Protein backbone atom coordinates (compact mmCIF):
# COMPACT_ATOMS: atom_id res chain seq x y z
CA UNK A 1 0.00 0.00 0.00
CA UNK A 2 2.69 2.50 1.05
CA UNK A 3 6.35 2.03 0.29
CA UNK A 4 8.89 4.60 1.39
CA UNK A 5 12.40 4.19 0.08
CA UNK A 6 15.39 6.03 1.56
CA UNK A 7 13.71 9.41 1.92
CA UNK A 8 15.45 12.54 3.18
CA UNK A 9 13.59 15.72 3.96
CA UNK A 10 13.51 18.78 6.21
CA UNK A 11 12.84 22.49 6.33
CA UNK A 12 15.00 24.62 4.06
CA UNK A 13 18.61 23.55 4.56
CA UNK A 14 17.89 21.82 7.88
CA UNK A 15 17.50 18.11 7.29
CA UNK A 16 15.13 16.39 9.70
CA UNK A 17 14.43 12.98 8.11
CA UNK A 18 17.47 10.84 7.26
CA UNK A 19 17.31 7.88 4.92
CA UNK A 20 13.95 6.57 6.14
CA UNK A 21 12.44 3.45 4.56
CA UNK A 22 9.25 1.71 5.60
CA UNK A 23 6.62 -0.55 4.08
CA UNK A 24 2.95 -0.82 5.02
CA UNK A 25 0.80 -3.62 3.65
CA UNK A 26 -2.92 -3.14 2.87
CA UNK A 27 -5.09 -3.31 6.00
CA UNK A 28 -2.19 -2.87 8.42
CA UNK A 29 -2.13 -0.44 11.33
CA UNK A 30 1.48 0.64 11.68
CA UNK A 31 2.80 3.22 14.10
CA UNK A 32 5.88 5.37 14.36
CA UNK A 33 6.92 6.09 17.92
CA UNK A 34 9.59 8.31 19.38
CA UNK A 35 10.20 11.19 21.72
CA UNK A 36 9.17 14.78 21.05
CA UNK A 37 10.92 16.50 18.18
CA UNK A 38 12.52 13.44 16.54
CA UNK A 39 10.81 14.10 13.19
CA UNK A 40 7.62 12.01 13.33
CA UNK A 41 5.31 14.80 12.18
CA UNK A 42 7.82 15.91 9.53
CA UNK A 43 7.74 12.34 8.21
CA UNK A 44 3.93 12.49 7.95
CA UNK A 45 4.02 15.88 6.23
CA UNK A 46 6.60 14.55 3.79
CA UNK A 47 4.45 11.52 2.97
CA UNK A 48 1.32 13.61 2.29
CA UNK A 49 3.38 16.19 0.35
CA UNK A 50 3.17 19.24 2.59
CA UNK A 51 6.89 19.07 3.13
CA UNK A 52 9.36 18.84 0.26
CA UNK A 53 11.31 15.67 -0.40
CA UNK A 54 15.09 16.13 -0.81
CA UNK A 55 15.68 12.62 -2.08
CA UNK A 56 14.21 9.13 -2.01
CA UNK A 57 10.98 7.69 -3.35
CA UNK A 58 7.42 7.35 -2.09
CA UNK A 59 5.17 4.76 -3.73
CA UNK A 60 1.46 4.70 -2.88
CA UNK A 61 -0.78 1.99 -4.20
CA UNK A 62 1.87 1.17 -6.81
CA UNK A 63 2.20 4.77 -8.04
CA UNK A 64 5.21 7.06 -7.69
CA UNK A 65 3.86 10.08 -5.80
CA UNK A 66 7.10 11.82 -4.80
CA UNK A 67 6.67 14.59 -7.34
CA UNK A 68 2.94 15.05 -6.76
CA UNK A 69 1.48 17.92 -4.76
CA UNK A 70 -0.42 17.22 -1.53
CA UNK A 71 -3.86 17.65 -3.12
CA UNK A 72 -2.95 15.18 -5.87
CA UNK A 73 -1.82 12.59 -3.32
CA UNK A 74 -5.04 13.15 -1.34
CA UNK A 75 -7.11 12.57 -4.46
CA UNK A 76 -5.38 9.22 -4.93
CA UNK A 77 -6.77 8.17 -1.55
CA UNK A 78 -4.31 9.43 1.06
CA UNK A 79 -6.16 10.83 4.06
CA UNK A 80 -4.19 12.98 6.48
CA UNK A 81 -5.19 13.92 10.01
CA UNK A 82 -2.80 16.63 11.15
CA UNK A 83 -1.28 17.02 14.59
CA UNK A 84 -3.69 19.06 16.72
CA UNK A 85 -6.52 17.61 14.54
CA UNK A 86 -6.30 20.32 11.84
CA UNK A 87 -9.90 21.38 12.25
CA UNK A 88 -11.04 24.32 10.16
CA UNK A 89 -12.28 26.11 13.24
CA UNK A 90 -14.37 28.82 11.58
CA UNK A 91 -16.33 26.35 9.44
CA UNK A 92 -19.29 24.34 10.71
CA UNK A 93 -18.98 20.64 11.50
CA UNK A 94 -20.81 19.73 8.28
CA UNK A 95 -18.65 22.03 6.14
CA UNK A 96 -15.55 20.48 7.71
CA UNK A 97 -16.79 17.01 6.79
CA UNK A 98 -17.67 18.14 3.26
CA UNK A 99 -14.05 19.26 2.88
CA UNK A 100 -13.05 15.60 2.91
CA UNK A 101 -15.07 14.81 -0.20
CA UNK A 102 -12.19 15.56 -2.56
CA UNK A 103 -10.06 12.77 -1.12
CA UNK A 104 -10.26 9.94 -3.61
CA UNK A 105 -13.37 11.71 -4.94
CA UNK A 106 -15.25 9.02 -6.78
CA UNK A 107 -18.92 8.14 -6.25
CA UNK A 108 -21.02 7.00 -3.27
CA UNK A 109 -20.34 10.18 -1.33
CA UNK A 110 -23.82 10.53 0.18
CA UNK A 111 -23.81 6.93 1.36
CA UNK A 112 -20.43 7.49 2.98
CA UNK A 113 -21.77 10.65 4.64
CA UNK A 114 -24.62 8.70 6.23
CA UNK A 115 -22.25 5.97 7.31
CA UNK A 116 -19.83 8.46 8.89
CA UNK A 117 -22.66 10.10 10.82
CA UNK A 118 -23.71 6.63 12.02
CA UNK A 119 -20.23 6.09 13.45
CA UNK A 120 -20.11 9.58 14.95
CA UNK A 121 -23.69 10.39 16.02
CA UNK A 122 -22.38 13.27 18.13
CA UNK A 123 -21.23 14.98 14.93
CA UNK A 124 -24.61 14.39 13.31
CA UNK A 125 -26.24 16.19 16.24
CA UNK A 126 -23.88 19.14 15.84
CA UNK A 127 -23.77 19.58 12.08
CA UNK A 128 -24.36 23.33 12.26
CA UNK A 129 -22.02 24.01 15.18
CA UNK A 130 -18.83 25.99 14.52
CA UNK A 131 -16.08 23.37 14.69
CA UNK A 132 -13.70 25.52 16.75
CA UNK A 133 -16.16 25.50 19.67
CA UNK A 134 -16.01 21.71 20.10
CA UNK A 135 -13.99 19.84 22.73
CA UNK A 136 -10.62 18.21 21.93
CA UNK A 137 -12.18 14.74 21.75
CA UNK A 138 -14.95 15.89 19.43
CA UNK A 139 -12.40 17.64 17.22
CA UNK A 140 -10.40 14.40 17.04
CA UNK A 141 -13.55 12.55 15.94
CA UNK A 142 -14.36 15.26 13.41
CA UNK A 143 -10.89 15.10 11.89
CA UNK A 144 -11.21 11.33 11.44
CA UNK A 145 -14.78 11.61 10.10
CA UNK A 146 -13.61 14.25 7.62
CA UNK A 147 -11.04 12.00 5.97
CA UNK A 148 -13.33 8.95 6.12
CA UNK A 149 -16.01 10.64 4.03
CA UNK A 150 -13.57 10.85 1.14
CA UNK A 151 -13.10 7.07 1.01
CA UNK A 152 -9.32 7.05 1.55
CA UNK A 153 -7.22 3.94 1.10
CA UNK A 154 -4.80 4.94 3.84
CA UNK A 155 -5.05 7.36 6.76
CA UNK A 156 -2.00 9.14 8.11
CA UNK A 157 -2.90 9.89 11.73
CA UNK A 158 -0.62 12.37 13.45
CA UNK A 159 -1.06 12.23 17.25
CA UNK A 160 -4.85 11.89 17.44
CA UNK A 161 -4.60 11.75 21.27
CA UNK A 162 -3.18 15.28 21.51
CA UNK A 163 -5.42 17.59 23.55
CA UNK A 164 -7.87 14.76 24.24
CA UNK A 165 -8.99 13.64 27.72
CA UNK A 166 -7.33 10.32 28.74
CA UNK A 167 -10.68 8.50 28.96
CA UNK A 168 -11.47 9.47 25.34
CA UNK A 169 -8.11 8.22 23.99
CA UNK A 170 -9.14 4.58 24.38
CA UNK A 171 -12.37 5.37 22.52
CA UNK A 172 -10.33 6.85 19.65
CA UNK A 173 -8.33 3.62 19.55
CA UNK A 174 -11.56 1.59 19.27
CA UNK A 175 -12.76 3.84 16.45
CA UNK A 176 -9.47 3.44 14.57
CA UNK A 177 -9.65 -0.35 14.82
CA UNK A 178 -13.31 -0.40 13.87
CA UNK A 179 -12.99 1.81 10.80
CA UNK A 180 -9.99 -0.16 9.60
CA UNK A 181 -12.08 -3.31 9.55
CA UNK A 182 -15.28 -1.73 8.24
CA UNK A 183 -13.73 0.47 5.57
CA UNK A 184 -10.84 -1.85 4.67
CA UNK A 185 -8.34 0.86 5.58
CA UNK A 186 -4.62 1.03 6.15
CA UNK A 187 -3.35 3.33 8.90
CA UNK A 188 0.00 4.93 9.62
CA UNK A 189 -0.14 6.33 13.13
CA UNK A 190 2.31 8.69 14.76
CA UNK A 191 1.75 8.82 18.50
CA UNK A 192 3.36 9.37 21.88
CA UNK A 193 0.53 7.85 23.91
CA UNK A 194 1.83 4.31 24.50
CA UNK A 195 -1.60 3.03 25.54
CA UNK A 196 -3.06 3.94 22.17
CA UNK A 197 -0.09 2.51 20.29
CA UNK A 198 -0.31 -0.80 22.16
CA UNK A 199 -4.07 -0.90 21.64
CA UNK A 200 -4.08 -0.55 17.85
CA UNK A 201 -0.62 -1.14 16.30
CA UNK A 202 0.24 -4.35 14.53
CA UNK A 203 3.84 -3.26 14.21
CA UNK A 204 5.79 -0.16 15.06
CA UNK A 205 8.85 1.72 13.91
CA UNK A 206 10.96 3.61 16.44
CA UNK A 207 12.30 6.96 15.32
CA UNK A 208 15.18 8.89 16.85
CA UNK A 209 16.78 12.05 15.45
CA UNK A 210 15.07 11.56 12.11
CA UNK A 211 16.23 7.97 11.68
CA UNK A 212 14.20 4.76 12.05
CA UNK A 213 16.27 2.80 14.54
CA UNK A 214 14.10 -0.26 15.14
CA UNK A 215 11.05 -2.20 14.03
CA UNK A 216 8.93 -3.67 16.83
CA UNK A 217 6.34 -6.43 16.68
CA UNK A 218 3.04 -6.23 18.61
CA UNK A 219 4.54 -8.47 21.30
CA UNK A 220 7.62 -6.27 21.64
CA UNK A 221 5.39 -3.20 21.95
CA UNK A 222 3.87 -4.73 25.08
CA UNK A 223 7.26 -5.37 26.66
CA UNK A 224 7.92 -2.45 28.98
CA UNK A 225 11.69 -3.10 29.06
CA UNK A 226 11.95 -2.76 25.29
CA UNK A 227 9.80 0.38 25.29
CA UNK A 228 11.93 1.91 28.07
CA UNK A 229 15.06 1.16 26.08
CA UNK A 230 13.83 3.18 23.13
CA UNK A 231 11.68 5.91 24.62
CA UNK A 232 13.46 7.07 27.77
CA UNK A 233 15.77 10.07 27.43
CA UNK B 1 -32.35 69.10 2.67
CA UNK B 2 -35.19 66.55 2.68
CA UNK B 3 -34.95 63.15 4.35
CA UNK B 4 -34.80 61.57 0.88
CA UNK B 5 -31.89 63.86 0.04
CA UNK B 6 -29.99 62.75 3.13
CA UNK B 7 -30.71 59.08 2.35
CA UNK B 8 -29.60 59.65 -1.25
CA UNK B 9 -26.30 61.12 -0.10
CA UNK B 10 -25.76 58.25 2.30
CA UNK B 11 -26.57 55.57 -0.27
CA UNK B 12 -24.29 57.30 -2.82
CA UNK B 13 -21.41 57.31 -0.35
CA UNK B 14 -22.12 53.75 0.89
CA UNK B 15 -22.33 52.40 -2.66
CA UNK B 16 -19.05 54.01 -3.67
CA UNK B 17 -17.23 52.63 -0.62
CA UNK B 18 -18.67 49.13 -0.95
CA UNK B 19 -18.00 48.78 -4.65
CA UNK B 20 -14.51 50.27 -4.36
CA UNK B 21 -13.57 48.02 -1.43
CA UNK B 22 -15.18 44.64 -2.11
CA UNK B 23 -12.68 43.34 -4.69
CA UNK B 24 -9.73 44.57 -2.65
CA UNK B 25 -11.17 43.07 0.55
CA UNK B 26 -11.70 39.65 -1.05
CA UNK B 27 -8.19 39.53 -2.50
CA UNK B 28 -6.60 40.67 0.77
CA UNK B 29 -8.85 38.67 3.10
CA UNK B 30 -8.68 35.41 1.16
CA UNK B 31 -5.17 35.55 -0.25
CA UNK B 32 -3.14 37.91 1.91
CA UNK B 33 -2.31 39.98 -1.18
CA UNK B 34 -2.45 43.78 -0.85
CA UNK B 35 -3.37 44.77 -4.38
CA UNK B 36 -2.07 48.28 -4.96
CA UNK B 37 -3.18 47.94 -8.58
CA UNK B 38 -6.84 47.73 -7.54
CA UNK B 39 -7.44 51.29 -8.76
CA UNK B 40 -5.94 50.44 -12.14
CA UNK B 41 -8.17 47.36 -12.47
CA UNK B 42 -11.10 49.72 -11.81
CA UNK B 43 -9.69 52.06 -14.47
CA UNK B 44 -9.39 49.20 -16.99
CA UNK B 45 -13.05 48.29 -16.35
CA UNK B 46 -14.07 51.90 -16.95
CA UNK B 47 -12.05 52.15 -20.19
CA UNK B 48 -13.41 48.87 -21.55
CA UNK B 49 -16.98 49.89 -20.73
CA UNK B 50 -16.57 53.32 -22.31
CA UNK B 51 -15.04 51.87 -25.48
CA UNK B 52 -17.81 49.26 -25.82
CA UNK B 53 -20.62 51.80 -25.25
CA UNK B 54 -18.97 54.29 -27.62
CA UNK B 55 -19.08 51.53 -30.26
CA UNK B 56 -22.88 51.62 -29.99
CA UNK B 57 -23.47 48.67 -27.67
CA UNK B 58 -26.06 49.03 -24.89
CA UNK B 59 -24.95 49.93 -21.35
CA UNK B 60 -25.45 46.46 -19.82
CA UNK B 61 -23.16 44.95 -22.50
CA UNK B 62 -20.57 47.65 -21.79
CA UNK B 63 -20.72 47.03 -18.04
CA UNK B 64 -20.38 43.28 -18.50
CA UNK B 65 -17.48 43.89 -20.90
CA UNK B 66 -15.73 46.10 -18.33
CA UNK B 67 -15.97 43.43 -15.64
CA UNK B 68 -14.76 40.73 -18.06
CA UNK B 69 -11.83 42.85 -19.28
CA UNK B 70 -10.61 43.33 -15.69
CA UNK B 71 -11.17 39.62 -14.95
CA UNK B 72 -9.07 38.69 -17.98
CA UNK B 73 -6.36 41.13 -16.92
CA UNK B 74 -6.52 39.64 -13.41
CA UNK B 75 -6.12 36.13 -14.82
CA UNK B 76 -3.05 37.13 -16.86
CA UNK B 77 -1.50 39.05 -13.94
CA UNK B 78 -2.12 36.12 -11.64
CA UNK B 79 -0.48 33.64 -13.98
CA UNK B 80 2.52 35.88 -14.67
CA UNK B 81 3.15 37.54 -11.29
CA UNK B 82 0.68 37.12 -8.44
CA UNK B 83 0.77 33.29 -8.32
CA UNK B 84 4.39 33.52 -7.20
CA UNK B 85 3.50 35.83 -4.31
CA UNK B 86 0.59 34.12 -2.51
CA UNK B 87 0.70 34.89 1.24
CA UNK B 88 3.73 37.18 0.72
CA UNK B 89 2.19 40.46 1.80
CA UNK B 90 5.18 42.80 1.44
CA UNK B 91 6.35 41.34 -1.86
CA UNK B 92 2.82 41.64 -3.23
CA UNK B 93 2.73 45.34 -2.30
CA UNK B 94 5.82 46.06 -4.38
CA UNK B 95 4.74 43.88 -7.29
CA UNK B 96 1.21 45.26 -7.52
CA UNK B 97 2.52 48.81 -7.21
CA UNK B 98 4.69 48.04 -10.24
CA UNK B 99 1.67 46.62 -12.07
CA UNK B 100 -0.30 49.79 -11.28
CA UNK B 101 2.43 52.00 -12.77
CA UNK B 102 2.66 49.88 -15.92
CA UNK B 103 -1.12 49.86 -16.38
CA UNK B 104 -1.65 53.61 -15.90
CA UNK B 105 1.32 54.52 -18.10
CA UNK B 106 0.27 51.92 -20.67
CA UNK B 107 -3.22 53.42 -20.86
CA UNK B 108 -1.74 56.90 -21.19
CA UNK B 109 0.36 55.75 -24.15
CA UNK B 110 -2.51 53.83 -25.74
CA UNK B 111 -5.42 56.23 -25.29
CA UNK B 112 -3.89 59.57 -24.32
CA UNK B 113 -4.59 61.66 -21.19
CA UNK B 114 -8.37 61.20 -21.31
CA UNK B 115 -11.17 59.50 -23.20
CA UNK B 116 -14.57 60.75 -24.22
CA UNK B 117 -16.93 59.68 -21.44
CA UNK B 118 -20.37 58.23 -21.97
CA UNK B 119 -23.35 60.14 -20.66
CA UNK B 120 -25.10 59.06 -17.49
CA UNK B 121 -28.14 57.02 -18.49
CA UNK B 122 -31.70 56.99 -17.11
CA UNK B 123 -31.99 60.72 -16.44
CA UNK B 124 -33.17 62.14 -13.14
CA UNK B 125 -36.17 62.19 -10.87
CA UNK B 126 -37.47 65.26 -9.00
CA UNK B 127 -38.41 64.80 -5.32
CA UNK B 128 -39.29 67.73 -3.01
CA UNK B 129 -37.94 70.15 -5.57
CA UNK B 130 -34.51 68.49 -5.85
CA UNK B 131 -33.30 66.38 -8.74
CA UNK B 132 -31.72 62.97 -8.15
CA UNK B 133 -29.93 60.72 -10.64
CA UNK B 134 -31.90 57.55 -11.30
CA UNK B 135 -28.68 55.82 -12.37
CA UNK B 136 -27.05 56.51 -8.99
CA UNK B 137 -30.11 55.17 -7.21
CA UNK B 138 -29.85 52.07 -9.37
CA UNK B 139 -26.15 51.79 -8.47
CA UNK B 140 -27.09 51.35 -4.81
CA UNK B 141 -29.46 48.52 -5.67
CA UNK B 142 -26.78 46.94 -7.86
CA UNK B 143 -24.18 47.25 -5.07
CA UNK B 144 -26.54 45.51 -2.64
CA UNK B 145 -27.17 42.83 -5.27
CA UNK B 146 -23.42 42.34 -5.80
CA UNK B 147 -22.81 42.01 -2.04
CA UNK B 148 -25.58 39.40 -1.75
CA UNK B 149 -24.23 37.45 -4.73
CA UNK B 150 -20.69 37.48 -3.35
CA UNK B 151 -21.99 36.47 0.08
CA UNK B 152 -23.85 33.52 -1.46
CA UNK B 153 -20.81 32.58 -3.55
CA UNK B 154 -18.54 32.41 -0.51
CA UNK B 155 -20.98 30.82 1.93
CA UNK B 156 -23.30 28.56 -0.07
CA UNK B 157 -21.17 27.10 -2.84
CA UNK B 158 -18.47 24.46 -2.99
CA UNK B 159 -16.01 27.06 -4.28
CA UNK B 160 -16.83 29.32 -1.31
CA UNK B 161 -16.32 26.53 1.20
CA UNK B 162 -12.97 25.68 -0.32
CA UNK B 163 -11.98 29.35 -0.44
CA UNK B 164 -12.83 29.86 3.24
CA UNK B 165 -10.99 26.68 4.16
CA UNK B 166 -7.94 27.74 2.15
CA UNK B 167 -8.07 31.17 3.80
CA UNK B 168 -7.93 29.49 7.20
CA UNK B 169 -5.31 26.83 6.48
CA UNK B 170 -3.67 26.28 3.14
CA UNK B 171 -1.91 23.10 4.32
CA UNK B 172 -5.02 21.43 5.73
CA UNK B 173 -7.05 22.30 2.63
CA UNK B 174 -4.31 20.99 0.36
CA UNK B 175 -4.14 17.74 2.35
CA UNK B 176 -7.91 17.35 1.86
CA UNK B 177 -7.55 17.38 -1.92
CA UNK B 178 -8.12 21.08 -2.56
CA UNK B 179 -5.95 22.60 -5.27
CA UNK B 180 -5.26 25.74 -3.27
CA UNK B 181 -3.30 27.39 -6.05
CA UNK B 182 -6.40 27.19 -8.27
CA UNK B 183 -8.56 28.56 -5.44
CA UNK B 184 -6.22 31.54 -5.01
CA UNK B 185 -6.15 32.10 -8.76
CA UNK B 186 -9.96 32.03 -9.03
CA UNK B 187 -10.26 34.37 -6.03
CA UNK B 188 -7.90 36.87 -7.65
CA UNK B 189 -9.90 36.77 -10.87
CA UNK B 190 -13.16 37.34 -8.92
CA UNK B 191 -11.58 40.29 -7.06
CA UNK B 192 -10.33 41.72 -10.35
CA UNK B 193 -13.75 41.28 -11.98
CA UNK B 194 -15.36 43.14 -9.06
CA UNK B 195 -12.86 45.98 -9.53
CA UNK B 196 -13.67 46.03 -13.25
CA UNK B 197 -17.39 46.06 -12.47
CA UNK B 198 -16.87 49.05 -10.19
CA UNK B 199 -15.06 50.91 -12.95
CA UNK B 200 -17.74 49.90 -15.43
CA UNK B 201 -20.58 51.10 -13.20
CA UNK B 202 -18.89 54.41 -12.42
CA UNK B 203 -17.67 55.05 -15.99
CA UNK B 204 -20.76 57.15 -16.91
CA UNK B 205 -20.29 59.28 -13.79
CA UNK B 206 -16.60 60.20 -14.09
CA UNK B 207 -13.95 61.59 -16.40
CA UNK B 208 -12.11 58.65 -17.93
CA UNK B 209 -8.37 59.12 -17.41
CA UNK B 210 -5.45 56.72 -16.78
CA UNK B 211 -5.24 57.96 -13.18
CA UNK B 212 -8.96 57.72 -12.38
CA UNK B 213 -8.29 54.66 -10.20
CA UNK B 214 -6.70 56.97 -7.63
CA UNK B 215 -10.17 58.36 -6.86
CA UNK B 216 -11.08 54.93 -5.47
CA UNK B 217 -7.89 53.87 -3.75
CA UNK B 218 -7.96 55.84 -0.48
CA UNK B 219 -11.62 55.08 0.18
CA UNK B 220 -11.23 51.41 -0.71
CA UNK B 221 -8.23 50.95 1.59
CA UNK B 222 -9.79 52.70 4.57
CA UNK B 223 -12.97 50.65 4.11
CA UNK B 224 -10.99 47.39 4.06
CA UNK B 225 -8.86 48.41 7.07
CA UNK B 226 -11.89 49.35 9.17
CA UNK B 227 -13.77 46.23 8.07
CA UNK B 228 -11.26 43.70 9.40
CA UNK B 229 -10.66 40.07 8.48
CA UNK B 230 -14.06 39.08 7.08
CA UNK B 231 -14.06 40.60 3.59
CA UNK B 232 -17.81 40.69 2.98
CA UNK B 233 -19.27 41.49 6.40
CA UNK B 234 -16.36 43.83 7.09
CA UNK B 235 -16.85 45.79 3.89
CA UNK B 236 -20.59 46.18 4.48
CA UNK B 237 -20.23 47.34 8.11
CA UNK B 238 -17.31 49.58 7.32
CA UNK B 239 -19.02 51.00 4.23
CA UNK B 240 -22.12 51.73 6.33
CA UNK B 241 -20.30 53.55 9.13
CA UNK B 242 -17.84 55.42 6.92
CA UNK B 243 -20.60 56.23 4.43
CA UNK B 244 -22.73 57.67 7.23
CA UNK B 245 -19.92 59.94 8.45
CA UNK B 246 -18.95 60.97 4.94
CA UNK B 247 -22.49 61.74 3.79
CA UNK B 248 -23.48 63.55 7.01
CA UNK B 249 -20.49 65.88 6.83
CA UNK B 250 -20.84 66.32 3.07
CA UNK B 251 -24.50 67.36 3.46
CA UNK B 252 -24.09 69.55 6.54
CA UNK B 253 -20.74 71.22 5.73
CA UNK B 254 -19.13 70.31 2.39
CA UNK B 255 -17.76 67.39 0.37
CA UNK B 256 -14.24 68.38 1.44
CA UNK B 257 -15.14 68.00 5.12
CA UNK B 258 -16.84 64.73 4.24
CA UNK B 259 -13.47 63.37 3.09
CA UNK B 260 -11.64 64.80 6.11
CA UNK B 261 -14.25 63.24 8.39
CA UNK B 262 -13.79 59.89 6.63
CA UNK B 263 -10.07 59.88 7.42
CA UNK B 264 -10.55 61.03 11.03
CA UNK B 265 -13.16 58.35 11.76
CA UNK B 266 -10.83 55.77 10.15
CA UNK B 267 -8.01 56.76 12.52
CA UNK B 268 -10.38 56.49 15.48
CA UNK B 269 -11.71 53.08 14.36
CA UNK B 270 -8.23 51.66 13.82
CA UNK B 271 -7.15 52.99 17.25
CA UNK B 272 -10.19 51.64 19.11
CA UNK B 273 -10.78 48.50 17.03
CA UNK B 274 -7.39 47.32 15.72
CA UNK B 275 -8.99 44.18 14.26
CA UNK B 276 -11.78 46.16 12.63
CA UNK B 277 -15.53 45.68 12.86
CA UNK B 278 -15.39 41.95 12.20
CA UNK B 279 -12.78 41.51 14.93
CA UNK B 280 -15.21 43.16 17.36
CA UNK B 281 -18.03 40.86 16.23
CA UNK B 282 -15.85 37.75 16.57
CA UNK B 283 -14.72 38.76 20.08
CA UNK B 284 -18.29 39.45 21.14
CA UNK B 285 -19.42 36.08 19.74
CA UNK B 286 -16.58 34.24 21.52
CA UNK B 287 -17.48 35.95 24.82
CA UNK B 288 -21.12 34.90 24.46
CA UNK B 289 -20.15 31.28 23.78
CA UNK B 290 -18.08 31.10 27.01
Interface residues (C-beta under 8 A of the other chain):
Chain A: X48 X49 X50 X69 X70 X71 X74 X75 X80 X82 X86 X88 X89 X90 X91 X95 X98 X99 X100 X101 X102 X103 X104 X105 X133 X146 X147 X150
Chain B: X158 X161 X162 X164 X165 X168 X169 X171 X172 X173 X174 X175 X176 X177 X178 X179 X180 X289
